[in-house]
């Protein structure tokens, strides 16, 4: 981890290489894409989930890891096909369902990042293994 101006930089492990940025949407709980996220709308539909009713579209989706059926990989793919996919995914520890979904959907993904430091509304940039975080309200408009 290194800090620069208002930004904090973490190094993670690349699951799917790429560059993306956007507003963070953070869940303290795992996400199961099959039955938990609607591939046609991008909304989290799992009842009682901390992100229930929120859209993952265009967000840097931050959560501990995935859960559930292998078909969850295809829900991520459906989100990408419908232009409703997260801009990037950051996990504490990746697992195969979300990893495969990110790979087949071309969604940049990293893990082994201290996700407890990221809050919903922060601005996050994923570039390969580097995750740059600007706390909400600190990043100057470009």
C-alpha positions in Angstrom: 0.0 0.0 0.0 1.2 3.5 -0.8 -0.5 6.8 -0.5 -0.4 9.8 -2.9 -2.2 13.0 -2.3 -5.8 12.0 -1.3 -5.4 8.6 -2.9 -4.4 5.2 -1.4 -3.0 2.5 -3.6 -3.2 -1.2 -2.9 -1.6 -4.1 -4.7 -3.8 -7.1 -5.3 -3.7 -10.3 -7.3 -5.0 -10.1 -10.8 -7.8 -12.4 -11.6 -8.8 -10.7 -14.9 -6.4 -8.1 -16.2 -7.8 -4.8 -17.3 -8.4 -1.1 -16.5 -11.7 0.3 -15.1 -12.8 2.9 -12.7 -16.0 4.1 -11.1 -17.9 4.6 -7.9 -17.5 1.7 -5.4 -20.5 -0.3 -4.3 -19.4 -2.3 -1.2 -21.0 -5.3 0.4 -19.8 -6.7 3.7 -21.4 -10.0 2.7 -20.7 -12.5 -0.2 -22.8 -12.2 -3.4 -24.4 -15.1 -5.1 -25.2 -14.0 -8.7 -27.7 -16.8 -9.5 -30.8 -15.7 -7.7 -29.1 -12.8 -6.1 -28.6 -10.4 -9.0 -31.0 -9.9 -11.9 -29.1 -10.3 -15.2 -31.8 -8.3 -17.0 -31.8 -5.3 -14.7 -28.5 -5.3 -12.8 -30.3 -5.1 -9.5 -29.4 -7.1 -6.4 -32.5 -9.1 -5.7 -31.4 -11.4 -2.8 -33.8 -10.7 0.1 -32.1 -9.3 3.1 -28.8 -8.7 1.4 -27.1 -5.4 2.3 -27.2 -4.3 -1.4 -30.8 -5.4 -2.0 -32.4 -3.1 -4.6 -29.2 -1.5 -5.7 -27.7 -1.7 -9.2 -24.3 -3.1 -9.9 -24.2 -1.6 -13.3 -21.0 0.5 -13.9 -19.9 0.2 -10.3 -16.7 -1.1 -8.9 -18.3 -4.0 -7.1 -16.5 -4.8 -3.8 -17.4 -7.8 -1.7 -15.6 -10.6 0.3 -16.2 -13.3 -2.3 -18.9 -15.2 -4.2 -21.3 -17.9 -3.1 -23.8 -20.2 -4.8 -24.2 -22.0 -8.1 -21.8 -22.2 -10.9 -24.5 -20.7 -13.1 -23.6 -17.4 -11.3 -20.7 -17.1 -13.8 -23.3 -16.8 -16.6 -25.4 -14.2 -14.7 -22.2 -12.0 -14.8 -22.0 -12.8 -18.5 -25.7 -11.8 -19.0 -25.0 -8.6 -17.1 -22.2 -7.8 -19.5 -24.3 -8.7 -22.6 -27.0 -6.3 -21.3 -24.4 -3.6 -20.6 -25.3 -3.8 -16.9 -22.1 -5.4 -15.6 -19.9 -3.9 -12.9 -17.0 -1.8 -14.2 -14.7 -4.0 -12.1 -14.8 -6.5 -9.3 -12.7 -6.5 -6.1 -12.8 -9.4 -3.7 -11.1 -10.2 -0.5 -10.6 -13.7 -1.7 -11.7 -14.8 -5.2 -13.5 -18.1 -5.9 -14.0 -19.9 -9.2 -17.6 -18.8 -9.8 -17.0 -15.1 -9.8 -13.5 -15.5 -11.4 -14.9 -17.4 -14.4 -17.8 -14.9 -14.7 -15.3 -11.9 -14.8 -13.0 -13.7 -17.3 -15.8 -14.6 -19.8 -17.4 -11.2 -19.3 -14.2 -9.2 -19.7 -14.6 -7.5 -16.3 -11.3 -6.4 -14.6 -11.0 -8.3 -11.3 -8.5 -8.4 -8.4 -8.5 -10.0 -5.0 -6.4 -10.0 -1.9 -7.2 -6.3 -1.4 -8.1 -5.0 2.1 -11.7 -4.4 1.2 -12.6 -3.0 4.6 -10.8 0.2 3.6 -13.2 0.8 0.7 -16.6 2.4 1.3 -19.6 2.8 -1.0 -19.3 6.1 -2.8 -15.5 6.1 -2.9 -13.9 6.4 -6.4 -11.8 3.4 -7.3 -9.6 2.6 -10.3 -8.4 -0.9 -11.0 -5.4 -1.2 -13.4 -4.0 -4.7 -13.4 -2.9 -5.5 -9.9 -3.1 -1.8 -8.7 -6.2 -0.5 -7.0 -6.3 3.2 -6.4 -8.8 4.5 -3.9 -10.0 8.1 -3.5 -12.3 8.5 -0.5 -15.7 10.0 -1.4 -15.5 13.7 -2.1 -11.7 13.9 -2.4 -11.1 13.3 -6.1 -11.0 16.4 -8.2 -13.2 16.3 -11.3 -11.3 15.5 -14.5 
